[in-house]
Amino acid sequence: MISRCSLCTNGSSISLSDKVQCGHRPAFSNSSLLRFHELFEVQEGEFPWQVSIQISRKHLCGGSIIHQWWVLTAAHCFPRTLLEMALGNVTVVMGTRIFSDVRLERKQVQKIIIHKDYKPSHLDSDLSLILLATPVKFTNFKMPICLQKKERIWDRCWMAEWVTAYEYDQHDNLNMYLQKMRVLQISWRECSKRVDQLSRNMVCAWKEPGTKGNCQGDSGAPMVCTIHGTQRLFQVGVFSWGIRSGFRGRPGMFVSVAQFIPWIQEETEKERKAYTISGAWRSSLPHVPQYPLLLGLGSQTLLVTISTGDKSNH
């Protein structure tokens, strides 16, 4: 039997009776938070939703846990030739910030869903969903990220990616670890001045001046953001493409997650493992979010919404 654990620090599974709050980092301590802007190497439990999508145990793309059954990533990670291969060669690694970590968990893939409007020639609608063969047992090192259906300019954003450590893991593959970079989201209008034929389905961001780190862009990796005064993180974008120089000069291009919430809901409902999002940040009270709480009940997930104030803006 799984023991009840609200803020376990040993990485043990969270009880099915516990409330799993998306976008929270229970293993990321306050002392770590003080160093959050100083170090570009990801700390323990800092991005517990971040995964490595692998083929034959080699890193292919980044991605994010959005639900106990679902991982969100980019469509261009899966060309037709790869999709024609046996899904048994594709796995999702989670629960770690470095491949040599003993907490690493490797999950098999049941299905990959590519957005119907995706075209490799222009990378619009560059989004895909991965249905896992077995559900994620959430721990302090495996948590879902929140999705937000309302677009806005966020106060603070980060991107993390898998980079080579130039050492070998226990399977004689090159070890990799997560590093992060603070990024600055820019408006669509401003971005369209720098990028030709910019789709409305894209979000633009570049490296924030004066910050450490130099991410090159890990396909499928999430851009996560928060609002000043809060610690909950939301996934705003999925990395699609950009100039491979740490976003210097031109912005990195991310798929706008908010634009695709209806598609995510529709596709997950078809598989009877529905992702549900409720509410949005209220324009009148930007610091009072409506929080979705995922309650794990056996193989089902129940969404309960907690909010304050009136609901006229929802």
LINUR-V789925 format. One record per residue. N is the residue number from 0. RES is the residue in one small letter. PHI is phi in degrees with one decimal (none if undefined). PSI is psi as a letter, one per 40 degrees, with the letter a starting at -180 (* if undefined). Layout:
n: <N | N>
res: <RES | RES>
phi: <PHI | PHI>
psi: <PSI | PSI>
This chain:
n: <0 | 1 | 2 | 3 | 4 | 5 | 6 | 7 | 8 | 9 | 10 | 11 | 12 | 13 | 14 | 15 | 16 | 17 | 18 | 19 | 20 | 21 | 22 | 23 | 24 | 25 | 26 | 27 | 28 | 29 | 30 | 31 | 32 | 33 | 34 | 35 | 36 | 37 | 38 | 39 | 40 | 41 | 42 | 43 | 44 | 45 | 46 | 47 | 48 | 49 | 50 | 51 | 52 | 53 | 54 | 55 | 56 | 57 | 58 | 59 | 60 | 61 | 62 | 63 | 64 | 65 | 66 | 67 | 68 | 69 | 70 | 71 | 72 | 73 | 74 | 75 | 76 | 77 | 78 | 79 | 80 | 81 | 82 | 83 | 84 | 85 | 86 | 87 | 88 | 89 | 90 | 91 | 92 | 93 | 94 | 95 | 96 | 97 | 98 | 99 | 100 | 101 | 102 | 103 | 104 | 105 | 106 | 107 | 108 | 109 | 110 | 111 | 112 | 113 | 114 | 115 | 116 | 117 | 118 | 119 | 120 | 121 | 122 | 123 | 124 | 125 | 126 | 127 | 128 | 129 | 130 | 131 | 132 | 133 | 134 | 135 | 136 | 137 | 138 | 139 | 140 | 141 | 142 | 143 | 144 | 145 | 146 | 147 | 148 | 149 | 150 | 151 | 152 | 153 | 154 | 155 | 156 | 157 | 158 | 159 | 160 | 161 | 162 | 163 | 164 | 165 | 166 | 167 | 168 | 169 | 170 | 171 | 172 | 173 | 174 | 175 | 176 | 177 | 178 | 179 | 180 | 181 | 182 | 183 | 184 | 185 | 186 | 187 | 188 | 189 | 190 | 191 | 192 | 193 | 194 | 195 | 196 | 197 | 198 | 199 | 200 | 201 | 202 | 203 | 204 | 205 | 206 | 207 | 208 | 209 | 210 | 211 | 212 | 213 | 214 | 215 | 216 | 217 | 218 | 219 | 220 | 221 | 222 | 223 | 224 | 225 | 226 | 227 | 228 | 229 | 230 | 231 | 232 | 233 | 234 | 235 | 236 | 237 | 238 | 239 | 240 | 241 | 242 | 243 | 244 | 245 | 246 | 247 | 248 | 249 | 250 | 251 | 252 | 253 | 254 | 255 | 256 | 257 | 258 | 259 | 260 | 261 | 262 | 263 | 264 | 265 | 266 | 267 | 268 | 269 | 270 | 271 | 272 | 273 | 274 | 275 | 276 | 277 | 278 | 279 | 280 | 281 | 282 | 283 | 284 | 285 | 286 | 287 | 288 | 289 | 290 | 291 | 292 | 293 | 294 | 295 | 296 | 297 | 298 | 299 | 300 | 301 | 302 | 303 | 304 | 305 | 306 | 307 | 308 | 309 | 310 | 311 | 312 | 313>
res: <m | i | s | r | c | s | l | c | t | n | g | s | s | i | s | l | s | d | k | v | q | c | g | h | r | p | a | f | s | n | s | s | l | l | r | f | h | e | l | f | e | v | q | e | g | e | f | p | w | q | v | s | i | q | i | s | r | k | h | l | c | g | g | s | i | i | h | q | w | w | v | l | t | a | a | h | c | f | p | r | t | l | l | e | m | a | l | g | n | v | t | v | v | m | g | t | r | i | f | s | d | v | r | l | e | r | k | q | v | q | k | i | i | i | h | k | d | y | k | p | s | h | l | d | s | d | l | s | l | i | l | l | a | t | p | v | k | f | t | n | f | k | m | p | i | c | l | q | k | k | e | r | i | w | d | r | c | w | m | a | e | w | v | t | a | y | e | y | d | q | h | d | n | l | n | m | y | l | q | k | m | r | v | l | q | i | s | w | r | e | c | s | k | r | v | d | q | l | s | r | n | m | v | c | a | w | k | e | p | g | t | k | g | n | c | q | g | d | s | g | a | p | m | v | c | t | i | h | g | t | q | r | l | f | q | v | g | v | f | s | w | g | i | r | s | g | f | r | g | r | p | g | m | f | v | s | v | a | q | f | i | p | w | i | q | e | e | t | e | k | e | r | k | a | y | t | i | s | g | a | w | r | s | s | l | p | h | v | p | q | y | p | l | l | l | g | l | g | s | q | t | l | l | v | t | i | s | t | g | d | k | s | n | h>
phi: <none | -82.7 | -76.4 | -67.6 | -152.7 | -91.6 | -135.1 | -65.5 | -106.1 | -100.5 | 82.3 | -68.5 | -64.5 | -78.9 | -60.2 | -63.8 | -88.3 | -83.4 | -90.9 | -99.0 | -96.6 | -63.6 | 75.7 | -103.2 | -129.4 | -63.3 | -91.8 | -93.9 | -74.6 | -61.4 | -66.6 | -68.2 | -61.5 | -65.9 | -97.4 | -57.7 | -91.9 | -95.5 | -113.3 | -95.5 | -81.4 | -65.1 | -90.9 | -56.0 | 71.2 | -72.9 | -130.1 | -71.1 | -94.2 | -77.0 | -127.6 | -113.8 | -90.9 | -126.5 | -124.7 | 52.1 | 67.5 | -116.0 | -60.3 | -111.9 | -153.3 | -86.0 | -175.2 | -142.1 | -79.5 | -113.5 | -166.9 | -62.4 | -106.8 | -126.5 | -121.6 | -105.8 | -155.2 | -90.9 | -69.9 | -70.0 | -68.3 | -125.5 | -64.0 | -54.0 | -63.1 | -73.3 | -64.9 | -78.2 | -79.8 | -65.1 | -64.8 | -62.8 | -82.9 | -101.1 | -132.8 | -121.5 | -98.6 | -146.5 | 80.9 | -152.2 | -113.9 | -152.2 | -65.6 | -83.6 | -68.7 | -69.2 | -78.8 | -53.8 | -123.2 | -114.7 | -114.6 | -77.9 | -108.8 | -92.7 | -159.1 | -120.3 | -113.0 | -97.8 | -58.9 | -63.3 | -93.8 | -69.8 | -132.4 | -57.1 | -68.0 | -129.9 | 61.1 | -76.0 | 55.4 | -80.7 | -140.3 | -144.7 | -116.9 | -111.4 | -91.3 | -76.9 | -71.6 | -135.8 | -72.8 | -74.8 | -92.6 | -65.4 | -134.0 | -64.6 | -110.8 | -138.2 | -135.2 | -82.7 | -93.0 | -76.4 | -112.1 | -127.5 | -89.3 | -112.3 | -74.7 | -163.3 | -92.7 | -89.5 | -79.2 | -136.8 | -136.1 | -139.6 | -130.5 | -122.1 | -145.4 | -85.3 | -127.7 | -76.1 | -93.0 | 54.9 | -147.3 | -104.6 | -89.5 | -69.0 | -104.7 | 62.7 | -100.9 | -59.6 | -69.7 | -134.9 | -140.5 | -89.9 | -126.5 | -123.7 | -148.1 | -73.8 | -121.2 | -111.0 | -73.9 | -120.3 | -65.9 | -61.6 | -62.1 | -66.6 | -66.7 | -64.4 | -75.1 | -106.7 | -125.3 | -73.6 | 51.2 | -73.0 | -77.6 | -69.7 | -87.6 | -109.9 | -120.3 | -111.9 | -154.7 | -140.7 | -59.3 | -70.8 | -56.8 | 83.4 | -98.7 | -81.9 | 95.2 | -152.8 | -61.7 | -91.3 | 105.7 | -99.7 | -48.9 | 84.5 | -68.4 | -82.1 | -99.0 | -115.1 | -139.6 | -143.3 | -108.4 | -52.2 | 93.6 | -124.7 | -113.8 | -72.0 | -108.2 | -123.5 | -84.2 | -98.9 | -143.9 | -119.9 | -63.4 | -114.3 | -162.5 | 171.3 | -69.2 | -79.2 | -146.2 | 66.5 | 66.7 | -75.0 | 85.5 | -127.5 | -75.1 | -82.0 | -107.7 | -121.8 | -70.1 | -75.2 | -61.7 | -57.0 | -70.6 | -116.9 | -57.1 | -58.4 | -65.5 | -60.1 | -63.7 | -63.1 | -69.2 | -72.1 | -66.8 | -59.5 | -90.0 | 60.3 | -136.4 | -71.2 | -89.8 | -123.7 | -119.1 | -133.9 | 79.6 | -154.5 | -65.3 | -82.6 | -63.1 | -78.8 | -131.3 | -65.3 | -99.7 | -118.7 | -79.2 | -93.6 | -93.2 | -85.8 | -115.5 | -90.5 | -106.6 | -82.6 | -126.1 | 61.4 | -93.1 | -105.3 | -122.8 | -107.6 | -100.0 | -117.6 | -108.2 | -117.0 | -142.4 | -126.1 | 80.3 | -76.6 | -109.9 | -66.3 | -93.0 | -88.0>
psi: <i | h | i | h | h | d | f | i | e | e | e | i | i | h | i | e | e | i | h | h | h | i | e | i | g | d | e | h | i | d | d | d | d | d | e | d | e | d | h | e | h | h | i | h | e | d | g | e | e | h | i | h | h | i | h | f | e | h | h | d | i | i | a | i | h | e | i | d | e | i | h | h | a | i | d | e | e | g | i | d | d | d | d | e | i | h | e | e | e | h | i | h | h | i | e | i | e | h | d | e | h | e | e | h | h | h | i | i | h | d | i | h | h | h | h | d | e | h | h | d | d | e | f | i | f | g | i | i | h | h | h | i | d | i | i | h | h | h | a | e | e | h | i | i | i | i | i | h | e | h | i | i | h | i | d | h | i | i | h | i | i | h | i | h | e | f | i | i | a | e | e | f | i | h | i | i | i | h | i | i | h | h | i | h | h | i | i | d | d | d | d | e | d | e | h | i | f | h | i | e | e | i | h | i | i | i | h | h | h | e | i | i | i | g | h | e | h | h | h | e | i | i | h | i | i | i | i | h | e | i | e | h | i | i | h | d | i | h | h | d | i | i | h | g | f | f | f | h | d | i | i | i | h | i | h | h | d | d | e | e | d | d | d | d | d | d | d | d | d | d | e | f | g | h | h | h | i | h | i | i | h | h | d | d | g | e | e | g | i | h | h | h | h | h | h | h | g | b | e | i | h | h | h | h | h | h | i | i | a | i | e | d | e | *>
